[in-house]
């Protein structure tokens, strides 16, 4: 079984990773947002 402090540290790392993912994808609203080079060349 895991030590409580190690488990807490792992949970905090997972929580931070989730926050980073949310920030990274916050500006994506449409499929075109995933490939800005294509969007720039089409319009």
Secondary structure, 3 states (H helix, E strand, C coil): CCCHHHHHHHHHHHHHHHHHHHHHHCCCCCHHHHCHHHHHHHC
